[in-house]
Every structure is written in structure tokens, then in C-alpha cells.
């Protein structure tokens, strides 16, 4: 059989180490949660909306140039431009509320 001896000074030192580690863990968890909430709730800049609108306008201009030779493909491009533009608008709508 083995005996285990507990030294009170060593226990106090270990308790302080555990306490410090838990305090650091709590601080790190708090910072992590703050960063996650900040990134999730961050409002996207209006420049993204402008960029999507500009991309859609470029696609529509390309569709305009193709409309005489291939109207079906041009219609598909118009639809794609609308979908692209509306996807950005609908993605930003919940953030604006």
C-alpha cells in the first residue's frame, strides 16, 4: 500500500495556479464571444451594394450587346443580373433592421 502526503503549502500554490488558469480562460472566452458577436452583427458597408449593382449593370450591358444575335442568352444574362442584385439586397435586409 502507498501513502500520499499532502502538503498545505503546495495545495495553496496549486489552487492559485488553477484559479489563474480559470480566470485567463474566462477572459479569453469573453474576448472570443465579443469578437464573434461583433463579426456577426457587423453591418456591411454600402460599397458592397454598389459593387453588386455595378456588376449587374455590366452584365446587363453585355446582354444588351448580345441581344440582336442571341436574345435567349441575353434574357438569361438579364435574369442572372437581377438574381445577383437581389441576392445582395436580400442578404443585407436583415442587417438593416
Residue pairs with C-beta under 8 A, 6 or more apart in sequence:
43 95
43 96
44 92
44 95
48 88
48 92
49 88
49 89
49 92
52 84
52 85
52 87
52 88
52 89
53 85
55 81
55 84
56 81
56 82
56 84
56 85
57 81
59 77
59 80
59 81
59 84
60 77
60 78
60 81
62 77
63 73
63 74
63 75
63 77
63 78
63 81
64 74
66 73
66 74
66 77
67 74
